[in-house]
Amino acid sequence: MRALVLFLIFVVGLISSFVVTAEKAYAQSAKNARIVNDSLVQNLSCQNLSVDSIYRAIRDDAFEQRRNMPIRNWSFRSGWVPLAGCWGLASTQRMVSYLARYNTSSSQRMEKRVPMLLDMVRRETLEENPGYNEYDHDNKTEPYYSKKLKNFNVFAVEESNLNDSSYSGDRGLWNRLMRGYTQELNGQTVNRNFKSDIEVNQANHFFRTGNIGMGMGNGVRSEEKNRETVEQLMRNLDGKRLTLINLRFNRTTQHVVMVKSYQRATKDLIEFTVYDSNSPYRDQIVYFSSRVDHFYSPDVMGFFEGVEGSKALGVYIVDEEERESLEQAMLAFYRSMCR
């Protein structure tokens, strides 16, 4: 009798383990079968989720010009140096293109969302300096310092693009970014807003020793370098990797744009569609002629006074390393969606 009871207990336990295992397998199967759709991706599978799978799922219309930021490039001074915001704007447009989720409501209050986003525009945070003492007049320590931003985040835009957001009054994210907020740091007030943080972004990109090569020489690069550049551009764009390029007319006239896509117009001509901060409401074209192995952009460079738009340009791919932080933000976001 005792042996029979033990046998029945064993059978019940075995059946229970099968049920639990089956439930776990079903739950895992259901998770893997989940599909995510939003304003960036279409039919993104939760199974074997990766950065590459996210890129493959990006919608064909995700980077349309209607989703360009509704602001035109402007000039300003960083110290004594006259600058314009093209590099900071192109860098930020890439961030917005990947991380904004349109037609999406958010429980995150604007008082939290705006500071988070402005740190992402600036690409750094402002931190209080613990060694600062406002009553010690001999202390040369600054009240705060800048720290490179480690983590980026996906963010919600309630409207279908940021331009539409600008018509939503105080509820619109774009208007709140332009207005900004004040940050208190060791008794010092810092006024933060979209334009001021773009100017910091631009200055940080501009004043880098690695830019010396682009400042030397005059205009075009070699045909060999151009062929290498166009091949890398096409590889990037085939994988939906938005790419920043610097267009060099001469040593003092250079302009950074964001490349979105390309097409072969003819056997000898490739057209690259670019976001140009001088023309935010209409994407422009950069041409590559494989007949002469040079780049041209009458549309983009024609904006600059005294620049012959039909002249060949030197083209440099820049800031490839910045894409990784955006990729990690996308991956973290979709992992949370797939849980």
N, C-alpha and C positions, 0 to 999 in steps of 0.2 A: 504493500500500500504506500509506504514511504517513498519507494522508488517511483511509483506512478505520479505522486504529487510533485516530486522533483522534476520529473520529465515534463509535466504540464507547465511548471514554472519556467523551465528552459524554453519550451515552445512559445509561451506568451512573451517572454523576453525577446526571443528571436524575431517574432512578428513585430513587436514594438520597435525594435531597432530598424527593421525594414521600413516601417512607416515613417520614422524620423528621417532616415536616409532619403526616402522618396520625397518627403516634404522639403528637405534641404535642396535636393536636386531640382525639384520643381521651382523652388524660389530662385535658385541660381539661373535656371533656364529662363524663367520669366524676366529676370533682371537682364540677362544677355539679349533677350528678344526685344527689349525696350528700344524705341526709336525716338530720337529727339529732333524737333523742328523748332526753329526760331528765325529771327531776321537775318542771321548769319549762315546757318547750316540747314540742310534739308536731308532728311532720312539718315541722320547720324546714328549708327548702331552703338549700343552700349557694350557690345561684345568686342573684346580686344581693343578697347578705346586707347588711342594714342594721339600724339601731335599730328602724325601723318594722316591718320584716319579723319581727324578734324579738318585738315586742309582739303582732303578729297571730297568732303561733304559740303564745302562752302558753296553757297548759291551763286549762280551765274550773275545775278543782279545785285549781289551784296555790296559791291563797291561803286554803284552808279553815282553819277555826279550830283544827283539830288541829295545824296548823303554827305557831300562835302560840307565842311564847316562854313557857316554863312558869314565869313569875315574876310576882308581883303588885306593883303600885306601892307605894312606901314613902315616908315623909317623912324629911327630913334637914335639916341647916343648911349653907348656904354662907356662911361668915363669920357674920354676925348675922342673915341672912335665912332664915326658914323656907321650905323648898321641898318639892316632891314630884317624882317622876321621870317624870311623864307625857310630857313633851315629848321627853326623852332616850330613853324607851322606845318611843314612837311612831316616832321617827326611826330607831332601831335596828331595829324590826320591819320597816320598809320595806326597809332594807338587807338583812336576813335573807331577806325574802320574795323578793327578786330574785336574791340571790347564793348562797344555800345550795343545794347539790345533794344531795338525799337518796338513801339506799340506794346510796351511792357510796363506794368504797374510795379511799384516798389513800396515796401513797408519802411524803407530807409528814409528818414526825414532829410529834407534839403540841408538842414544844419549839419548833418553828417556827410551827405553825399558830396556837397560842394567842396569842403576842405580835402576830402579824399581825392576828388578829381583834380583839383588844382595842384596837389602834390604830384599827381601823375603827369600833368602838363609841365610842371617845373622839373620833373624827374628827380626831385630831392625833397627832403623834409627840412623844416627849420626846428632846431632843438635849442633849449635853454643851456647856456654854458654854466656849469656848476661853480666855476671859479670866479664868476662875476659878482661884484659888490657895488651897487650903485652909489653907496656912500663913501667908497674909497676912491678919491679923485686921482690918486697916483696909480691906481690899478689900470693897466692898459688892456685888460681882457675885454673882449667884445661880449655884449649881453647874450648873443645867440650865434649859432653856426649852422652851416648847411651840411646835410648828410645825404649821401646817395640813397635814393629810394630802392628798397629791396624787393617789395612785392607790389604788383599791379593787380587790379581787380576788374572783373566785368561789371558794368553798371547799366541801369535801366534808363531809357528815355521813353516817356509816356506817349509821345507823338511818333509819327513815321519817319522823322528826320529832325535834325537840330534847327533847321530853318523854320519848320512848322512850330517847333518849340518856342521860337522867338515871338510867336503870336499868342502865346498862352499867358501873357502877363507875368505876375509874380509866381505863378505856378510852373512856368516854363524853366526847364533846366538851363537852357542857353542864357536867358536873362539873368538868372541867378549867378552863373559863372562870370558873366560880364560885370555884374555888380560886385561880386566877391564878398569878402568878409574881413574882419580885423582879427589879427592873431596877437595875443599878448605874450611876450617873452621877457621875463625878468624885468617887468615894469615898462618895457618898450612896446609900442604899438606898431605892428607891421600891417600895411594895407595890402591884402592879397586879392587879385582878380585875374581874369584870363589874360589880359594884355600884359600886365606886369610880369606874370609868370612865363609867358611866351618869350618875353625879352630876356629873362634869365636863362631860359632854355637855349635861345639863340646865342647868347654870349658864351655859354658853356660849350656849345658846339664850335663856335667860331675860334675861340682862343685856345686851340689845342696844337701842341707841337707836331702832331701827326698830319696837320694840314699843310705843312711847309711844302710838300711835293706839289700840291695843287696850286700853290702860290708862285711856284717857280715856272719858268718857261713862259710861253705865250700862245694861248689858244689850243690848237689841235694836238692830238697825240698820234703815235705811230699807227700805221695800218694794222700791225700785229696786235698792239694793245686794244685797238678798236674791235678786232675780231674776237679776242678773248672776252671783252666786255659784253658784246652782243650775245655771245654764246651763254655767258652766265646769266644775263638778263632773261633770256628765253627759258633757261632751266628753272630759274626762280618763278617766273610767271606761269609756266606750265604746272607748277605745284602750288599756285595761288599765294606765293610769297611776295607780298608787296615790297618794293625795293626803292630806296632813296638814291638818287643820282645827282651829282653836281655837274651843271653845264658850265663850261669855262669858255667864254668868248676871248678874254685876255686876262692878264694878271689881276686887274681890278674889277672886271665885270664877270661875276660868277653868280649862279642861281641854282638853288636846290629844289627839286620837284620829286613827287612820288609816282613811280610807275605802277600802273594797275594791270595792264594787259597789252597784248600785241596781236597784229595780224600781218600776213604777207599781202601787201597791196598788189605787187607785181612780182615777177621772178627776181628782180634786182632791188626791190624796195620793201623794207619792213617799217610798219607804223606802230609806234609805242604810244599808247594812251596814258596821259599823265595828269595828276592833280597838280595845278599850278596856283600858288597862293595869290598871284597877281590876277588870276581869273577864276575865282572859286566857284562861280556858277556855271562855268563851261569848261570841261576838260579840254586839254590841248594835245597836240601831237608832236612827238620827236621822231624824226625819220632816220633810218640807217640805210645808206646805199651800199649794197654789196658789190656794185660795179666799181666803186672807188674806195670802199671800206672806210667811210666817214659818216659822222652824225651831223644832222642839221635840224634846226627848229625855227623857221621864220615866225611862227605864231608866238612862241615863248619869248624869243630874243627880240622880236620886233617891238616889244613893250619898252625896251631900254633906249633912251635917247642916244643918238650917235652910233648905234649898233647896226651893222649891216646884217639883216636877218637871214640872208641866204648864205652867209659864210659858215664854213665847217666849224664844229665845236669839239673841244676836248670833253670827254664824258668820264666821270669817276663814280663808281659804286661806293657808297659810304654807309657806315653804321649798320653793317650786317649783324653785328653782335647784339644790337638792341632788340632784335626780333625775339630772342630767347625768352626774355622776361614776359613778353606778351603771349608767347606760346604757353608758358607755364601757367599764366592766368587763365587762358582758355581751357587748358587741360584740367585744372583744379575745378573750374566752374562746371564742366560737363561731367566730371566724376561725381560731383555733388548731385547733379541732376539724375545720374544713373543709379544712385543708391536706392 
